[in-house]
Amino acid sequence: MFSYNLKYELKLLWRSRWIQLLGVLLLVLIGFAVYNGQVKTDQWENSIQTAQQTLKASDAAMVKVLDSVEQGLEVSLAPWLVPTSPMAVGNVHPRVVAKDAQPLSYIATGQSDLFTPYVSPKATGDDFAIEFTEMTSPVQLLFGNFDLAFVIIYLLPLLIIAFSYHVLSAEKERGSLRILMAQPISIRQWVFQKLTLRFLVLSVLVIVAFVAVALGFGLDVWANAPSFFILIALVLTYMLFWFALVFLVNLWVGQSARNAISLLGLWIFFVLLVPSILNQIGSVLYPMPSRTQMIGQMRSLKAEATEKQDEILDNFLRDHPEYAVNDSTQKRNFYHRYVASQQLIRSELEPVVNRYTEQLQKQQDLLGNFKWLSPAIVVQQALNRLAGNSTADFLNYKFQVMGFSETWRNHLMPLLYNNQDFSQEDVPKLPVFQYQPLSSSATSALLVLLGLVVLLFGLGFGFTKRIWAS
Amino acid sequence: MIITDNLTKKYGGHLALDRLNLQVKEGEIYCLLGANGAGKTTTINLLLGFLEPSSGSAFINQVNVKENAQATKKFLAYIPENLMLYPSLTALENLDYFSGIAGKKLGQDELRNYLSEAGLQEEAFGRRISTYSKGMRQKVGIAIALAKHAKVLLLDEPTSGLDPQASHEFGRLLRQLSNLGVATLMATHDLFRAKEVATKIGIMKNGQLKREFYANEISLAELEETYLGLMQPKAAAL
């Protein structure tokens, strides 16, 4: 039966122009989404590149000034900007701490539209309270990003529904079902085979569209073949989930109009409702602490610290004698006191700041525990991870930023507290940030999706009992 | 061979078929007459396994339909009142598809032969079914039955809506199949065609088989008189 179904299903789809229509539609949708993703990734990379070039120019200028100072020439700069001061280097010439775009960044915007591509933490900055947020267009918030993840998660199921919602009911409504049922075949098997063939047709079209678009935009598919295969595997498994739902609805519901409405209802449930409800539950159970409260707390701590600067500095140097081991001058200025106060404020605010990460982690854990309720969440998370734009990726980046800020400060603090000048020789020794991406894996996502697929097909084969022609 | 043994079907409180006993032997054409709602289509649906009987049994080639509906379908072919095939496929493709899924792999020559045997003009073989008249579609149905080597043919009002010539042609094809040993059960309103093609005729009313006789034992006029007499409502008791 399968070979005959295959042969004639392909003929019927070709003659009804479904294959041609789907092919063009997928090419346009995937093409537009990849183009959008690529534009965003290019902007991201250009932004980092520009910052790196600016830093390079600023370093060259710094070296020039240092050279002039070291030759005993006068420089026309305000004293706090002269790079012989370690804090001038730390604040005026901060390093670029960039989150490099990953090879498949273009597939999912994820958290990248909420964060900046790089930050430049200063030696005296409040990097411990770093949030990375920037304003987002309200229109974009309303509609979301038209990226590949949007096409896969939102639009592809709608195409599957339009393509297959009436596989069985159309036979009934046309009148050919009674002839089919008079053949020695299982109608359930027949529907399963028809949907399997449609799944194969759509899979081929999706893969061809992906490859065509990737080649069209000059993306190096082979260099990132493993990630690309994971992407394809995720998409096909997600499609399989929707075909399994279509299979159940075709067997259980019966009329084309009802099938379509039921499937659209399921689409709303799985793609819109469940993610939104889980998100709301996460926000209610694990609310993020008030940022205004934290800023207020930080200001009062700063004010308190300003009043007791000398005492704080004394305590700080008692705790960290290593910073001033070579200091014979015992000269103390604004920066000595300020940096010591910052250290105190940082340690006092640490529990408040950590609470953000903890609450965010709890929200993520909740989503992780219940993600199987919606394959849309599973695929969105997996695609974000594959693109390197997931919450985990940005948390990883945030920790790396905080780590580098510490390194940057610690590199300059001995010079500051030993009252030593920063010289040309110190320039090549300045720390350089190198982003370390997380390794991505889609195994758990694939397993969850496959589990749901098996469950749905099991329900279709095991529990439906209905005589369709009656 | 078709046998029903006290075959009964109830829909809630409504008795659609009441203890039907009939037998159609190899090579026989049995015509079931009756008004709408008499139970003709219910009988065919029960024989096809589309419905489960409330009680009693139906057998196709000695196989119990309720117990093994799929096995009985290897032996039977079915042509409904309006045979709907795949409109965007040609007659050859439709025949190839339905024979194929029934497990008969046929070559192009065999497919053409069956369509010719069913009385279809050669020029129509490659045309899409959407361009066919009802009579031509019924012939493709016969070709499907021929290709399947069906032992049993179930027909539900197959000649309704056919012009006299097409109807006559259809009757000729049925006799041809009967000569091959096919047991045919045909539900129809057409007394003339029933008299013309049937071996046996049964008249149903309110789910019961009221009369049964051999077609050669009764004239068309007698058949009509008997039928109309049975269909008249009983005089209400005063």
Chai-1 contact restraints between the chains, C-beta under 6 A:
chainA,res_idxA,chainB,res_idxB,connection_type,confidence,min_distance_angstrom,max_distance_angstrom,comment,restraint_id
A,M1,B,I101,contact,1.0,0.0,6.0,A-B,restraint_1
A,Y4,B,Y97,contact,1.0,0.0,6.0,A-B,restraint_2
A,Y4,B,G100,contact,1.0,0.0,6.0,A-B,restraint_3
A,Y4,B,I101,contact,1.0,0.0,6.0,A-B,restraint_4
A,Y8,B,Y97,contact,1.0,0.0,6.0,A-B,restraint_5
A,R15,B,S88,contact,1.0,0.0,6.0,A-B,restraint_6
A,R174,B,M84,contact,1.0,0.0,6.0,A-B,restraint_7
A,G175,B,N82,contact,1.0,0.0,6.0,A-B,restraint_8
A,G175,B,M84,contact,1.0,0.0,6.0,A-B,restraint_9
A,S176,B,M84,contact,1.0,0.0,6.0,A-B,restraint_10
A,R178,B,P80,contact,1.0,0.0,6.0,A-B,restraint_11
A,A182,B,L48,contact,1.0,0.0,6.0,A-B,restraint_12
A,A182,B,Y78,contact,1.0,0.0,6.0,A-B,restraint_13
A,Q183,B,I101,contact,1.0,0.0,6.0,A-B,restraint_14
A,Q183,B,A102,contact,1.0,0.0,6.0,A-B,restraint_15
A,P184,B,Q70,contact,1.0,0.0,6.0,A-B,restraint_16
A,P184,B,K73,contact,1.0,0.0,6.0,A-B,restraint_17
A,P184,B,K74,contact,1.0,0.0,6.0,A-B,restraint_18
A,P184,B,A102,contact,1.0,0.0,6.0,A-B,restraint_19
A,I185,B,I101,contact,1.0,0.0,6.0,A-B,restraint_20
A,I467,B,F50,contact,1.0,0.0,6.0,A-B,restraint_21
A,A469,B,F50,contact,1.0,0.0,6.0,A-B,restraint_22
A,S470,B,F50,contact,1.0,0.0,6.0,A-B,restraint_23
A,S470,B,L51,contact,1.0,0.0,6.0,A-B,restraint_24
